[in-house]
Amino acid sequence: MQNISKETEDIKELLNMIDYLRDELVKIALNEGFSSPNTIQTSQLLDSYLVQYQRVCTKKND
């Protein structure tokens, strides 16, 4: 049972970080422009969290 609880907690953490980074990305892009280094860096970080989330979900469904 602890594995399920840990997986659920991991997913929640990923989703919280994804939501946070989406908000940050919008703020940065609006303030600095869509091609600024900070916007691109935040976008890439968000992408990495989305990939992690997809991997966790794919594993869970196997």
N, C-alpha and C positions, 0 to 999 in steps of 0.2 A: 504493500500500500504506500510506503514511503516514496517509491519510485514514481508513482502516479502523482503524488503530491508535489514532488520535486519538479517533475516535468511541467505540471500546471503552473507552478511558481516561475519556472524559467520562461514559459510562454507569456505569462503576465508581464514579466520584466522586459522581454523583447517588445511586446506591444506598447508598453509605456514608453520605452526609448524611441520606438518608431513614431509614436504620436508627438513626443517632444521634438524630435528632429524635423518632423514635417512642419511644425509650427515655427521652429527656428529657421528652417529653409525659406519659408515664405517671408519672414521678417527680414532676413538678410538680403534676399533677392530684391525685395521692394526698396530697401535702403541703399544697397550697394550696386544693384544691377544684376541681371541674370547671368552674366559672364564673368563676374568678379571672382577672384581666387577663393574667397571665403564661401561664396555660393557654391562653387564647384566642389570644394572640399566637403562641405556639409552634405551636398547631394551624394557624393561618393560614399560618405559614411552612412547615410541613410540607406543607400543601395546595399551596403554590406550587411546591415541589420535586416533588411528585407530578405536577402538571400538566406541568412541564418534562420529566419522565421520559416521560410519555405522549406528548408531542410528539416527542421524540427517537425513541421506538419506532415511532410512526406514520410518521415520515419514513423511517425505516430500512426499513419494509415496503412503501413505495411504489415 
